[in-house]
Amino acid sequence: MLSQTPSTNPLRNLWGVGALLFTIIVFSLVGLGLSQLMGKVLYGLTAEQTSQLLNHPSRTALGINVLRWGNLLQFTAFMAIPALLITLIAQYKPNEIGGYTQSLSPKKLLGSTLLAIGMIPLVALSTAFFKHLPLGDFSRAFALLDTKRQAIFEAMLDMETLPELFVCLFILALMPALFEEYVFRGLITTLAAQSFQKRRSAVLFQAFVFATIHFSPFEFMGIFAMGLLFGLVYVATGSLWYSTLSHFIFNGSTVLMHFLALQQFQKTGIFFNAEAWLAQPAVNILAIPITSAGLFLTLKK
């Protein structure tokens, strides 16, 4: 994996990364059209009504369903389709990118699990730190963007039953883990490695793109760190399975904690703020050795 042998294919380099990002932008518009079509076919909504529910979520059953399935359609359109197109045009096979047929190491799987568990509070601490920086007008603009994203995220996570939990794990944890790892750790790292002299430069590059494309300024450093570590795991192992597992556990833990907090709120009327708890220094002191152990097991030859 990650061969740096020169290729005659014009997209097996940073031009390929540019083409991938451009295709993602184009298919984000396609995804919006698909979500509007879904709203019309399944719920009898106009395009305007669907867009309103997607951008200004309501906590009604209709609003939550439109938000969940609309976001899944949009995500699949702008992430999965561009990944497939660039893979084919650059004349790669998916296994060349993902190393999916490699035998898996139980120690590295354990390491990937520990890495994800340790990173959860570290990313929460990073986000809390940047939210409190005195950035003036930038801080206010970032706060508005963060508030909108948070409202959409919390509406999708409005879960009452186990089937709803599994739906959210599929939409918000499994699908992003599979496709984002293939696109960022796999495709972008592989393509960038053809242009940079050092592989670590390609890993840094993909982590920067990964953090930027999330459009979440307060979370930028935390997402960048996650992309960097997952990229190191990919380069060291030549397989996307380990970083995909870490990514799924990271996302899935957020979904599960939100579900449990809602269950507690329904029983006691007290809402547990998991984000604030995770950002506590004491929790992060425990997270550091867990993350370190996960990296050691995953990166060890």
Secondary structure, 3 states (H helix, E strand, C coil): CCCCCCCCCCCCCHHHHHHHHHHHHHHHHHHHHHHHHHHHHHHCCCHHHHHHHHHCCCCCHHHHHHHHHHHHHHHHHHHHHHHHHHHHHCCCCHHHHHCCCCCCCHHHHHHHHHHHHHHHHHHHHHHHHHHCCCCCHHHHHHHHHHHHHHHHHHHHCCCCCHHHHHHHHHHHHHHHHHHHHHHHHHHHHHHHHCCCCCHHHHHHHHHHHHHHCCCCHHHHHHHHHHHHHHHHHHHHHCCCHHHHHHHHHHHHHHHHHHHHHHHHHHHHCCCCCHHHHHCCHHHHHHHHHHHHHHHHHHHCC
